[in-house]
Amino acid sequence: MVRIEGGIVIGRPVEDVFDFVADERNEPLYNPRMIRAEKVTPGPVDKGTRWAATIESRGRPSTWSSS
């Protein structure tokens, strides 16, 4: 089995990076397969937040939602 590891240094506090990645609406900015992401529950991002997203897979869009 091949194992590939990598890393990147981000010059920001870990809390800022976590908040950015935890907000699924930001994923299209760093994941080229993510076409769209939206928060479907009201209020701030927190435990229980639900998302709907469209991802391109094998050249076709695939929509999913969290529950």
Buried (B, 14 or more C-beta within 10 A) or exposed (E): EEEEEEEEEEEEEEEEEEEBEEBBBBBBEEEEEBBEBEBEEEEEBEEEBEBBBBBEEEEEEEEEEEE
